[in-house]
Amino acid sequence: MLSTRFSGRHLFTMKFKTLLAAALTVSAVFAQDITGTWQGTLQTPQRPLRLVMKVSRAADESLKATFYSIDQSSPGINAGSITFQGGVLKVAIPAIGGNYEGKIAADGNTVNGTFTQGGPIPLVLVKATPSTAWVIPDAPPPMKTMAPDAKPAFDVATIKPSDPNSTGQRINVGVGGGNTFTTGNTPLSELIKFAYGIHVKQLSGGPSWIDSEKFDITAKPDTQGMPSVAQMQTMVKQLLGERFGLVFHREKKELSAYVITVDKGGIKMAKAEGRGNVPGFGGRGPGAIGVRNSTMSEFADFMQARLVDRPVVDQTGLTDRFDFTLEWLPDSAQLAQMAGGGPPPELPKSLEDRPDLIGAMRQQLGLKLENGKAQVETFVIDKVTKPTEN
């Protein structure tokens, strides 16, 4: 009968080897260097897109990353946060509302993960070498900004009634290149709010059609370059006076308002650099927005125009431009505000675990939103007419 016996020393040796192997595996994971150039192809429903992620270390040894979508010839987008712990890479890209999470392979040259922007898509990133790295094309240069002291006006402006079947509202500048100002399905009251940076509660008077009748506008500035928000507002003010005959007077009133300040933990937003002087705000479904290249003052104007039921006052003292995504569970008043007079959208159950707007701004942006009172200027319409012919 064959028998096998193991001494205590032999058992100890086996356990030691097992532990040593595990320790070496863990050490290998932590020793892997995530810095460098990583690339992979994202299979979107529309078309495949080649993505490049460049990872480096800041002076304080924290990680930083920049994403490039090289098939779209877009400028690099800075990540808002990046962590690499236990072989797991997590990257947040607030400018596009995107996230990437993946596990690095044992050889340190491949990350198997998922890219999420609306819905999850598998994305394998491979570490590039000088010979395999994809060429990142130069992004088209941003349009030269309009001189700060320029006083532009619209050279030509076309105003026509919107298609009654169209949905949504749009106020844009520079779509498709150039510096043309366009609106779609936009009532006069929204144009007034945009031009003067006010909340609907700061506007009174005028006939009912300023809310019910909607217009499409195409207007070309008489000055070259991309205008700032202030310059664009100045041109729209002139348009309202010349084509709609708008006359109003101002009154000071104390109104309930939201006040934005920086939370004690500091801001959690990524700075946007080198992208001109115009912000972008995009809806990502109920209770979700993507913000690009915006100052806090511009974000406050957007909030009071689209998100909340009262004026918003910026007291952060921040002057930089930022990229971020904000996701929260909207209440009934916010849903009504976002609907713009239409039926409020239904909330999917998947949103129920989100914080409210105040909590989301603190957790995701590092900003404090508080209820308060503020002396604000109100606008009382004295006279207005339907637009003159083009």
C-alpha positions as CSV (number, residue, x, y, z in Angstrom):
1,M,0.0,0.0,0.0
2,L,1.4,3.3,-1.1
3,S,1.4,6.1,1.5
4,T,2.7,9.6,1.4
5,R,3.7,11.6,4.5
6,F,4.4,15.3,4.7
7,S,6.5,16.7,7.5
8,G,5.5,20.0,9.2
9,R,8.5,21.6,7.6
10,H,7.4,20.6,4.2
11,L,3.9,21.9,4.8
12,F,5.3,25.2,6.0
13,T,7.4,25.4,2.8
14,M,4.4,24.8,0.6
15,K,2.3,27.5,2.4
16,F,5.2,29.9,2.2
17,K,5.6,29.4,-1.5
18,T,1.8,29.9,-2.0
19,L,1.9,33.1,0.0
20,L,5.0,34.3,-1.8
21,A,3.4,33.7,-5.2
22,A,0.3,35.7,-4.1
23,A,2.4,38.5,-2.8
24,L,4.4,38.6,-6.0
25,T,1.1,38.8,-8.0
26,V,-0.2,41.7,-5.8
27,S,3.2,43.4,-6.0
28,A,3.1,43.1,-9.8
29,V,-0.3,44.7,-10.0
30,F,0.7,47.7,-7.8
31,A,4.0,48.0,-9.7
32,Q,2.3,48.5,-13.0
33,D,2.7,52.0,-14.4
34,I,-0.5,53.4,-15.8
35,T,1.2,56.5,-17.2
36,G,1.7,56.6,-21.0
37,T,-0.5,56.6,-24.1
38,W,-3.4,54.2,-24.3
39,Q,-5.6,53.6,-27.3
40,G,-8.6,51.6,-28.4
41,T,-11.6,51.6,-30.7
42,L,-15.1,52.4,-29.3
43,Q,-17.8,50.6,-31.3
44,T,-20.6,53.1,-31.1
45,P,-24.0,52.5,-32.7
46,Q,-23.2,55.2,-35.4
47,R,-19.6,54.2,-36.2
48,P,-16.4,53.1,-34.7
49,L,-14.4,55.8,-33.0
50,R,-10.7,55.6,-32.1
51,L,-9.9,57.0,-28.7
52,V,-6.6,57.9,-27.3
53,M,-5.9,58.5,-23.6
54,K,-2.7,60.1,-22.4
55,V,-1.9,59.6,-18.7
56,S,0.8,61.5,-16.8
57,R,1.6,62.6,-13.3
58,A,1.2,66.1,-11.9
59,A,3.9,67.7,-9.8
60,D,2.2,66.4,-6.7
61,E,2.3,62.8,-8.1
62,S,-1.5,62.7,-8.7
63,L,-2.6,61.3,-12.0
64,K,-4.0,63.3,-14.8
65,A,-5.4,62.3,-18.2
66,T,-6.5,63.8,-21.5
67,F,-8.8,62.1,-24.0
68,Y,-8.7,62.4,-27.8
69,S,-11.4,61.2,-30.2
70,I,-9.1,61.2,-33.3
71,D,-11.8,60.3,-35.8
72,Q,-13.7,63.4,-34.9
73,S,-10.7,65.8,-35.0
74,S,-11.8,67.3,-31.7
75,P,-9.5,69.0,-29.2
76,G,-8.3,67.0,-26.2
77,I,-10.6,66.8,-23.3
78,N,-9.2,66.8,-19.8
79,A,-10.4,64.2,-17.3
80,G,-12.0,65.5,-14.2
81,S,-10.6,62.7,-12.0
82,I,-8.5,59.5,-12.5
83,T,-7.6,56.8,-10.0
84,F,-5.6,53.6,-10.4
85,Q,-5.8,51.3,-7.3
86,G,-5.5,47.5,-7.1
87,G,-5.1,47.3,-10.9
88,V,-8.5,49.1,-11.5
89,L,-8.5,52.2,-13.5
90,K,-11.3,54.7,-13.1
91,V,-11.6,57.9,-15.2
92,A,-14.3,60.6,-15.1
93,I,-14.7,62.9,-18.1
94,P,-17.2,65.5,-17.0
95,A,-17.1,67.6,-20.1
96,I,-18.9,64.9,-22.0
97,G,-20.6,63.1,-19.2
98,G,-18.4,60.1,-19.7
99,N,-16.7,57.5,-17.5
100,Y,-14.3,54.7,-18.1
101,E,-13.5,51.8,-15.7
102,G,-11.3,48.9,-16.5
103,K,-8.9,46.3,-15.1
104,I,-5.3,46.2,-16.2
105,A,-4.0,42.8,-17.4
106,A,-1.1,41.1,-15.7
107,D,1.4,42.1,-18.4
108,G,0.5,45.8,-17.8
109,N,-0.2,46.5,-21.5
110,T,-3.9,46.1,-21.8
111,V,-6.9,47.5,-19.9
112,N,-10.2,45.7,-20.3
113,G,-13.1,48.0,-19.4
114,T,-16.3,49.8,-20.2
115,F,-16.9,53.3,-21.5
116,T,-20.1,54.9,-20.3
117,Q,-21.8,57.9,-21.8
118,G,-25.5,57.4,-21.7
119,G,-25.1,53.6,-22.0
120,P,-22.1,51.2,-21.4
121,I,-19.9,50.1,-24.3
122,P,-17.0,47.7,-23.9
123,L,-13.6,49.4,-24.6
124,V,-10.2,47.7,-24.5
125,L,-7.2,50.1,-24.2
126,V,-3.8,48.9,-25.3
127,K,-0.6,50.7,-24.2
128,A,1.0,52.3,-27.3
129,T,4.6,52.3,-28.2
130,P,6.3,55.0,-30.4
131,S,5.8,52.7,-33.4
132,T,2.2,51.7,-32.7
133,A,0.8,55.0,-31.4
134,W,-2.0,56.5,-33.6
135,V,-1.4,59.9,-35.0
136,I,-3.5,62.5,-33.2
137,P,-4.6,65.1,-35.9
138,D,-4.4,68.7,-35.1
139,A,-7.8,70.0,-33.9
140,P,-9.2,72.8,-36.0
141,P,-8.2,76.1,-34.4
142,P,-10.9,77.8,-32.4
143,M,-12.5,80.8,-34.0
144,K,-10.7,84.0,-33.1
145,T,-12.6,85.7,-30.4
146,M,-14.1,89.1,-31.0
147,A,-12.1,92.0,-29.6
148,P,-13.2,92.7,-26.0
149,D,-13.8,96.3,-26.8
150,A,-15.9,95.6,-29.9
151,K,-19.5,96.8,-30.0
152,P,-21.1,94.5,-32.5
153,A,-24.6,94.6,-33.9
154,F,-26.5,92.1,-36.2
155,D,-25.8,93.1,-39.8
156,V,-28.6,90.8,-41.1
157,A,-31.4,89.1,-39.1
158,T,-34.1,86.8,-40.3
159,I,-37.1,86.1,-38.0
160,K,-39.8,83.7,-38.9
161,P,-42.5,81.7,-37.0
162,S,-41.4,78.3,-35.8
163,D,-42.9,75.1,-37.2
164,P,-45.7,74.3,-34.8
165,N,-44.6,70.6,-34.8
166,S,-41.1,71.3,-33.7
167,T,-40.0,70.5,-30.1
168,G,-37.4,71.8,-27.7
169,Q,-35.9,75.3,-27.6
170,R,-32.4,76.3,-29.0
171,I,-30.3,79.3,-28.6
172,N,-26.9,78.8,-30.3
173,V,-23.9,80.7,-31.7
174,G,-21.4,79.4,-34.1
175,V,-23.1,76.1,-35.0
176,G,-21.4,74.7,-38.1
177,G,-18.6,77.3,-38.0
178,G,-18.7,81.0,-38.1
179,N,-20.3,83.3,-35.6
180,T,-23.9,83.3,-36.6
181,F,-26.6,83.5,-33.9
182,T,-29.5,81.1,-34.3
183,T,-32.6,80.2,-32.3
184,G,-35.2,77.5,-32.8
185,N,-38.7,77.3,-31.4
186,T,-38.0,80.1,-29.0
187,P,-40.6,82.5,-27.5
188,L,-39.9,86.2,-27.1
189,S,-39.9,85.8,-23.3
190,E,-36.9,83.4,-23.5
191,L,-35.1,85.9,-25.7
192,I,-35.6,88.6,-23.2
193,K,-34.4,86.3,-20.4
194,F,-31.3,85.4,-22.4
195,A,-30.5,89.0,-23.4
196,Y,-30.8,90.4,-19.8
197,G,-29.7,87.4,-17.8
198,I,-32.9,87.2,-15.8
199,H,-35.3,84.6,-14.3
200,V,-38.9,84.5,-15.4
201,K,-39.9,85.9,-12.0
202,Q,-38.0,89.0,-12.9
203,L,-40.2,89.6,-16.0
204,S,-43.7,90.9,-16.0
205,G,-46.2,92.6,-18.3
206,G,-46.7,92.2,-22.0
207,P,-49.3,90.2,-24.0
208,S,-49.7,86.5,-23.7
209,W,-48.2,85.8,-27.2
210,I,-44.7,86.5,-25.8
211,D,-44.9,83.1,-24.2
212,S,-47.1,81.2,-26.7
213,E,-45.7,82.2,-30.1
214,K,-42.3,80.9,-31.0
215,F,-39.7,82.0,-33.5
216,D,-36.7,80.8,-35.5
217,I,-34.0,83.5,-35.8
218,T,-30.8,83.6,-37.9
219,A,-28.6,86.7,-37.4
220,K,-25.1,87.5,-38.6
221,P,-22.9,89.9,-36.6
222,D,-21.3,92.8,-38.4
223,T,-17.9,92.1,-36.6
224,Q,-15.6,89.2,-37.2
225,G,-14.7,86.7,-34.4
226,M,-16.6,84.8,-31.8
227,P,-18.5,87.1,-29.5
228,S,-18.5,86.7,-25.8
229,V,-21.8,86.1,-24.0
230,A,-22.0,89.8,-23.0
231,Q,-21.5,90.9,-26.6
232,M,-24.1,88.4,-27.8
233,Q,-26.5,89.7,-25.2
234,T,-25.9,93.2,-26.4
235,M,-26.8,92.3,-30.0
236,V,-29.9,90.5,-28.9
237,K,-31.0,93.5,-26.8
238,Q,-30.7,95.7,-29.9
239,L,-32.6,93.1,-32.0
240,L,-35.5,93.1,-29.4
241,G,-35.7,96.9,-29.6
242,E,-35.5,97.2,-33.3
243,R,-37.6,94.3,-34.5
244,F,-40.0,93.7,-31.6
245,G,-40.3,97.3,-30.5
246,L,-39.5,96.2,-26.9
247,V,-39.8,99.0,-24.3
248,F,-39.7,98.3,-20.5
249,H,-38.8,99.9,-17.2
250,R,-36.9,98.4,-14.2
251,E,-37.9,98.0,-10.6
252,K,-36.0,96.7,-7.6
253,K,-37.6,93.9,-5.6
254,E,-36.6,91.5,-2.9
255,L,-37.2,88.0,-4.2
256,S,-36.5,84.5,-3.0
257,A,-33.3,83.3,-4.7
258,Y,-30.6,80.7,-4.7
259,V,-27.1,81.7,-3.8
260,I,-24.1,79.7,-5.0
261,T,-20.8,79.6,-3.0
262,V,-17.8,77.3,-2.9
263,D,-18.3,74.4,-0.4
264,K,-15.7,74.1,2.4
265,G,-14.2,71.0,0.7
266,G,-13.3,73.0,-2.4
267,I,-14.3,72.7,-6.0
268,K,-14.5,69.3,-7.8
269,M,-14.7,70.6,-11.4
270,A,-12.2,70.3,-14.2
271,K,-10.9,73.6,-15.5
272,A,-11.5,74.3,-19.2
273,E,-8.7,76.0,-21.0
274,G,-8.1,77.3,-24.6
275,R,-11.7,76.9,-25.8
276,G,-12.8,80.4,-26.4
277,N,-15.3,82.5,-24.6
278,V,-18.6,80.7,-25.2
279,P,-20.1,78.1,-22.8
280,G,-22.1,75.0,-23.8
281,F,-25.0,73.4,-21.9
282,G,-26.5,70.1,-23.0
283,G,-29.4,68.1,-21.5
284,R,-28.7,64.4,-20.8
285,G,-32.2,63.5,-19.8
286,P,-34.3,64.5,-16.7
287,G,-32.0,65.7,-13.9
288,A,-28.8,65.5,-15.9
289,I,-26.8,68.2,-17.8
290,G,-23.4,68.4,-19.4
291,V,-21.6,71.8,-19.1
292,R,-18.6,72.8,-21.1
293,N,-16.4,75.9,-20.9
294,S,-18.7,77.8,-18.5
295,T,-18.0,80.4,-15.8
296,M,-20.0,80.2,-12.6
297,S,-21.8,83.4,-13.6
298,E,-22.9,81.8,-16.9
299,F,-23.9,78.6,-15.1
300,A,-26.0,80.6,-12.6
301,D,-27.8,82.3,-15.6
302,F,-28.4,78.8,-17.1
303,M,-29.7,77.4,-13.8
304,Q,-32.3,80.2,-13.4
305,A,-33.3,80.0,-17.0
306,R,-33.7,76.3,-17.2
307,L,-33.5,74.4,-13.9
308,V,-35.0,76.2,-10.9
309,D,-38.0,78.3,-10.0
310,R,-36.2,81.4,-8.8
311,P,-33.2,83.7,-9.6
312,V,-29.7,82.4,-8.9
313,V,-26.9,84.6,-7.6
314,D,-23.3,83.6,-8.1
315,Q,-21.2,84.4,-5.0
316,T,-18.4,81.9,-5.6
317,G,-15.8,84.4,-6.6
318,L,-14.6,82.0,-9.3
319,T,-13.5,83.4,-12.7
320,D,-12.2,80.3,-14.5
321,R,-14.2,78.3,-17.0
322,F,-15.1,74.7,-16.1
323,D,-16.3,71.4,-17.6
324,F,-18.6,69.2,-15.6
325,T,-21.6,66.9,-15.6
326,L,-24.3,67.3,-12.9
327,E,-26.8,64.5,-12.1
328,W,-29.6,64.8,-9.5
329,L,-33.2,63.8,-8.7
330,P,-35.3,66.8,-9.8
331,D,-38.4,67.8,-7.8
332,S,-41.7,68.7,-9.3
333,A,-40.9,72.4,-9.6
334,Q,-37.6,71.7,-11.4
335,L,-39.4,69.3,-13.7
336,A,-41.9,72.0,-14.6
337,Q,-39.1,74.5,-15.2
338,M,-37.2,72.1,-17.5
339,A,-40.4,71.3,-19.4
340,G,-40.6,74.9,-20.5
341,G,-44.4,75.0,-20.4
342,G,-44.9,71.5,-21.8
343,P,-45.8,68.4,-19.9
344,P,-43.1,67.5,-17.3
345,P,-41.1,64.4,-18.2
346,E,-41.6,61.2,-16.3
347,L,-38.7,60.1,-14.1
348,P,-37.4,56.5,-14.5
349,K,-37.0,54.5,-11.3
350,S,-33.2,54.4,-11.9
351,L,-33.0,58.0,-10.8
352,E,-34.4,57.4,-7.4
353,D,-31.0,56.9,-5.7
354,R,-29.7,60.3,-6.9
355,P,-29.3,63.2,-4.5
356,D,-31.4,66.3,-4.8
357,L,-30.0,69.3,-6.6
358,I,-28.4,70.8,-3.5
359,G,-26.8,67.6,-2.5
360,A,-25.6,66.8,-6.1
361,M,-23.9,70.2,-6.4
362,R,-22.0,69.7,-3.2
363,Q,-21.0,66.1,-3.9
364,Q,-20.2,66.4,-7.6
365,L,-19.1,70.0,-8.1
366,G,-17.9,71.2,-4.6
367,L,-20.5,74.0,-4.7
368,K,-23.0,75.0,-2.1
369,L,-26.5,76.0,-3.2
370,E,-28.6,77.8,-0.5
371,N,-32.0,79.4,-0.3
372,G,-31.9,83.1,0.5
373,K,-33.3,86.5,-0.3
374,A,-31.8,89.0,-2.7
375,Q,-32.5,92.5,-4.0
376,V,-32.9,91.9,-7.7
377,E,-33.8,94.0,-10.7
378,T,-37.1,93.2,-12.3
379,F,-38.2,94.1,-15.9
380,V,-41.8,95.4,-16.6
381,I,-42.8,95.4,-20.2
382,D,-44.4,98.6,-21.3
383,K,-44.7,98.0,-25.0
384,V,-43.9,95.2,-27.5
385,T,-45.1,94.2,-31.0
386,K,-44.8,91.2,-33.2
387,P,-41.6,91.2,-35.2
388,T,-41.3,93.4,-38.3
389,E,-40.7,91.8,-41.7
390,N,-37.3,90.6,-42.7
